[in-house]
Amino acid sequence: MNPSNGYGTLHVLTSPEKRPVFQRPIGLMRATAMVVGIIVGASIFVQPSEINRHVPSVAGVFSVWIVAGALTLFGALLCAEFSSALPRTGGVYVFLTETISPWCGFLWGWAMFWSVHSGIIAASAVIFARYAAYFAPMGDTSTRLTAICGIAFLSYVNYLGVRQGSTLQTVVTAAKLVVIAVLLALAFASTPPASAAAVDSAAAPIPFHEFVLAVAAALFTYGGWHMVTYTAGETQAPEKTIPAALVAGSLLVTAVYVALNSAYLHLLPLAKLQASTRVAADAAQALAGARAGTIVSALVMLSAIGVLNGVILAGPRTYFAMAEDGLSFAWLASIHPGYRTPARAIALQAVWSCVLVATGTYRTLYTRVVYTEWLFFALLGAGLYRLRARSGYRPVFRMWGYQWVPALFVAASLLVAAIQIAADPLPSAAGLGIVMLGLPVYCFWIRTKHVHH
């Protein structure tokens, strides 16, 4: 860890040596495209039906999406201040290490690699392959091979350079937003069916726990907003660029999600929205008839590519930072001399993600550990209070609404995690067990390596 920032808590006893350094091609547009491209994934095209079942009213639906967007903005503001104060490669790993403890940062990276982020890569690749089968029918084996090829190709693009990976992310995100904008324009220009136009003016009050469950389901579609922080070492003026990208990206995504749900409600009756397992396809069918499959399949494939590429770009920066701190194998801290990327970390992530696709175990791992993100997010909020208490603390960006915004975010994060754990306690315990296995690994590592904490 670089001790020059004044906030270092972990020191690696290694001698300095000359080696390649990261390039910084990521500007505000690419950083914002990364935020938007990762968040707007396939779930927004299927998840609204789950939310509508919990809140069966038009007012309730919009309230849920706005509240979830506000909580996402709160998290983005937290990470914006962290990024301005600690603009180093590794993102959330660095923030937790510096403000809570090195073991906390290690557990975050441990969960990232073995399940959460690698699981997202595997799941997104399979989603891409399944929708590609609409254009070229495939069996199970062919679908898995297509997913593996997708991971390998996008990993190779990011291996060649962050400029290539971030450029692809910008192009895919722009194309996705254009397609969504066209669909919205067509949807609102059309005349909705009479059944869809009817609203529920006499809807029954929504129980609080149902509203919270709906918000938790909506937050799932907002996931990934923090990943741009991992690339601080390759971002131009990261202490300014990343905060701006986080705020702009989260606000843009919230607007897109509210608009998409307005279109769904414009084209479909609320009862059908509640029963649908493929809301976007049903809405597109109401709009375009037989052409719906092509429209939705192309849009979901674009969304899957955006998530897949964004996570492949972001994840290895954490494993690189852990290796630099002596908390992982030293060879993972290697920077390619020509491409200036964490090449070995990218390759290792690609291999493990492909294993998850090939074995089919990624679904179990991912669903077991997804809620642990929110436990770590609660720790992030607590960490900001500790960071603000340090003498001489002068970040470039200070979040709006300090004191109450972090408190609300911590409370919401704990509530989301608690609801998910209570809904499925045994798998949740197994998931927490996977994360906690990282503690003895951490203890073993610091005892056998030249690391002080």
Long-range contacts (C-beta under 8 A, 24 or more apart in sequence): 1-97, 1-324, 1-325, 2-88, 5-86, 5-88, 6-392, 7-85, 7-86, 7-98, 7-387, 7-390, 8-98, 9-97, 9-98, 9-101, 9-102, 9-453, 10-97, 10-102, 10-325, 10-326, 10-327, 10-451, 10-452, 10-453, 11-451, 11-452, 12-324, 12-325, 12-326, 12-450, 12-451, 13-326, 13-450, 13-451, 13-452, 14-326, 14-450, 19-335, 20-335, 20-336, 20-337, 20-340, 21-335, 21-340, 22-89, 22-162, 22-233, 22-234, 22-335, 22-340, 22-341, 23-161, 23-162, 23-163, 23-234, 23-340, 24-233, 24-234, 24-235, 24-236, 25-161, 25-162, 25-163, 25-166, 25-234, 25-236, 26-162, 26-166, 26-231, 26-234, 26-235, 26-236, 26-241, 27-235, 27-236, 27-241, 28-241, 28-244, 28-245, 28-248, 29-170, 30-166, 30-167, 30-169, 30-170, 31-228, 31-231, 31-235, 31-241, 31-242, 31-244, 31-245, 31-249, 32-244, 32-245, 32-248, 32-249, 32-252, 33-166, 33-169, 33-170, 33-173, 33-174, 34-166, 34-169, 34-173, 34-227, 34-228, 34-231, 34-245, 34-249, 34-310, 34-313, 34-314, 35-76, 35-225, 35-227, 35-228, 35-245, 35-246, 35-248, 35-249, 35-250, 35-253, 36-173, 36-177, 36-249, 36-252, 36-253, 37-169, 37-170, 37-172, 37-173, 37-176, 37-306, 37-307, 37-309, 37-310, 38-224, 38-225, 38-227, 38-228, 38-306, 38-307, 38-310, 38-311, 38-314, 39-72, 39-221, 39-222, 39-223, 39-224, 39-225, 39-249, 39-250, 39-253, 40-173, 40-176, 40-177, 40-180, 40-253, 40-256, 40-303, 40-306, 41-124, 41-221, 41-223, 41-224, 41-303, 41-304, 41-306, 41-307, 42-124, 42-127, 42-300, 42-303, 42-304, 42-307, 43-220, 43-221, 44-221, 44-257, 44-260, 44-280, 44-303, 45-278, 45-279, 45-280, 45-281, 45-296, 45-299, 45-300, 45-303, 46-277, 46-278, 46-279, 46-280, 47-217, 47-218, 47-220, 47-221, 47-279, 48-260, 48-261, 48-264, 48-273, 48-279, 49-273, 49-274, 49-275, 49-276, 49-277, 49-279, 50-214, 50-217, 51-214, 51-217, 51-218, 52-270, 52-273, 52-274, 53-274, 54-206, 54-210, 54-211, 54-213, 54-214, 54-217, 55-206, 55-210, 55-211, 55-214, 56-200, 56-203, 56-206, 56-270, 56-274, 57-200, 57-203, 57-206, 57-270, 58-199, 58-200, 58-203, 58-265, 58-270, 59-203, 60-203, 60-206, 60-211, 60-214, 61-261, 61-265, 62-258, 62-261, 63-211, 64-211, 64-214, 64-215, 64-218, 65-218, 65-254, 65-257, 65-258, 65-261, 66-254, 66-258, 67-215, 67-218, 68-215, 68-218, 68-219, 68-221, 68-222, 69-222, 69-250, 69-253, 69-254, 69-257, 69-258, 70-254, 71-215, 71-219, 71-222, 71-408, 71-409, 71-412, 72-219, 72-222, 72-225, 72-250, 72-253, 72-254, 73-247, 73-250, 73-251, 73-254, 74-405, 74-406, 74-408, 74-409, 74-412, 75-225, 75-226, 75-377, 75-380, 75-409, 76-225, 76-226, 76-246, 76-247, 76-249, 76-250, 77-246, 77-247, 77-399, 77-400, 77-401, 77-405, 78-380, 78-381, 78-384, 78-399, 78-405, 78-406, 78-409, 79-225, 79-226, 79-229, 79-242, 79-246, 79-380, 80-242, 80-243, 80-246, 80-247, 80-397, 80-399, 81-243, 81-384, 81-395, 81-397, 81-398, 81-399, 82-229, 82-380, 82-383, 82-384, 82-387, 83-229, 83-232, 83-238, 83-239, 83-242, 83-243, 83-246, 83-397, 84-239, 84-240, 84-242, 84-243, 84-395, 84-396, 84-397, 85-239, 85-387, 85-393, 85-395, 85-396, 87-232, 87-235, 87-238, 87-239, 87-242, 88-232, 88-233, 88-321, 89-230, 89-231, 89-232, 89-233, 89-234, 89-317, 89-320, 89-321, 90-230, 90-232, 90-317, 90-318, 90-320, 90-321, 90-322, 91-226, 91-227, 91-228, 91-229, 91-230, 91-231, 91-232, 91-314, 91-317, 91-318, 92-226, 92-229, 92-230, 92-318, 92-376, 92-380, 93-230, 93-318, 93-321, 93-322, 94-321, 95-229, 95-380, 95-383, 96-376, 96-379, 96-380, 96-383, 97-325, 98-383, 98-387, 99-380, 99-382, 99-383, 99-384, 99-386, 99-387, 100-379, 100-382, 100-383, 100-386, 101-453, 102-325, 102-327, 102-442, 102-453, 103-439, 103-442, 103-453, 104-376, 104-379, 105-322, 105-327, 106-322, 106-327, 106-438, 106-442, 106-445, 107-376, 107-435, 107-436, 107-438, 107-439, 107-442, 108-318, 108-376, 109-318, 109-319, 109-321, 109-322, 109-327, 109-328, 110-435, 110-437, 110-438, 110-441, 110-442, 111-369, 111-372, 111-373, 111-376, 111-434, 111-435, 111-438, 112-315, 112-318, 112-319, 113-315, 113-319, 113-349, 113-352, 114-352, 114-365, 114-434, 115-365, 115-366, 115-368, 115-369, 115-431, 115-434, 116-366, 116-369, 116-370, 116-372, 116-373, 117-311, 117-314, 117-315, 117-349, 118-315, 118-349, 118-352, 118-353, 118-356, 118-362, 119-356, 119-362, 119-363, 119-365, 119-366, 119-369, 119-370, 120-224, 120-307, 120-311, 120-366, 121-151, 121-308, 121-311, 121-312, 121-315, 121-349, 121-353, 121-356, 122-147, 122-151, 122-353, 122-354, 122-356, 122-357, 122-362, 122-366, 123-362, 123-363, 123-366, 124-304, 124-307, 124-308, 124-311, 125-150, 125-151, 125-304, 125-308, 125-353, 125-357, 126-357, 126-362, 127-300, 127-304, 128-301, 128-304, 128-305, 128-308, 131-297, 131-300, 131-301, 131-304, 132-297, 132-301, 134-293, 134-294, 134-297, 135-297, 144-357, 144-358, 147-357, 148-354, 148-357, 148-358, 150-305, 150-308, 151-308, 151-312, 151-350, 151-353, 151-354, 151-357, 152-350, 152-354, 154-305, 154-308, 154-309, 154-312, 155-312, 155-346, 155-347, 155-349, 155-350, 157-309, 158-309, 158-312, 158-313, 158-316, 158-341, 158-346, 159-336, 159-339, 159-341, 159-343, 159-346, 159-347, 160-339, 160-341, 161-339, 161-340, 161-341, 162-231, 162-234, 162-313, 162-340, 162-341, 165-309, 165-312, 165-313, 166-231, 166-313, 168-309, 169-306, 169-309, 169-310, 169-313, 172-302, 172-305, 172-306, 172-309, 173-306, 175-302, 176-299, 176-302, 176-303, 176-306, 177-256, 179-298, 179-299, 179-302, 180-256, 180-260, 180-299, 183-263, 183-284, 183-287, 183-295, 183-299, 184-259, 184-260, 184-263, 186-287, 186-288, 187-263, 187-266, 187-267, 187-283, 187-287, 188-262, 188-263, 188-266, 190-267, 190-287, 192-266, 192-267, 193-267, 193-269, 193-286, 195-269, 196-265, 196-266, 196-267, 196-268, 196-269, 196-286, 198-269, 199-270, 200-270, 212-415, 212-419, 213-419, 215-412, 215-416, 216-415, 216-416, 216-419, 216-420, 219-416, 220-370, 221-257, 222-250, 222-253, 222-257, 223-373, 224-307, 224-310, 224-311, 225-249, 225-250, 225-253, 227-310, 227-311, 227-314, 227-315, 228-314, 230-314, 230-315, 230-317, 230-318, 231-313, 231-314, 231-317, 233-317, 234-317, 239-395, 239-396, 239-397, 240-396, 240-397, 243-396, 243-397, 312-346, 312-349, 312-350, 315-345, 315-349, 316-341, 316-342, 316-345, 316-346, 316-348, 316-349, 317-342, 317-345, 319-345, 319-348, 319-349, 320-345, 325-451, 326-445, 326-446, 326-449, 326-450, 326-451, 327-442, 327-445, 327-446, 327-451, 365-434, 367-427, 368-427, 368-428, 368-430, 368-431, 368-434, 369-431, 369-434, 369-435, 370-420, 371-416, 371-417, 371-420, 371-421, 371-428, 371-431, 372-417, 372-431, 372-432, 372-435, 374-413, 374-414, 374-416, 374-417, 374-420, 375-413, 375-414, 375-417, 377-409, 377-413, 378-409, 378-410, 378-413, 378-414, 378-417, 381-406, 381-407, 381-409, 381-410, 381-413, 382-406, 382-410
